[in-house]
């Protein structure tokens, strides 16, 4: 029974899904600013990881030779 307790926790978090703060962001169209900032952060982290992967792959190839 304990291994299924996380499911109950997830359903319990739905109570907090709509708060007055959410209405504030939607009514003033600030939600688009929040989403834009999150997308920019995600793109920055993803591009950094791809660039890092290329550098590591290049170093590994040079190390083998």
Secondary structure by P-SEA (a helix, b strand, c coil): cccaaaaaaaaaaccccccaaaaaaaaacaaaaaaaaaaaaaaaaaaaaaaaaaaaaaaaaaaac
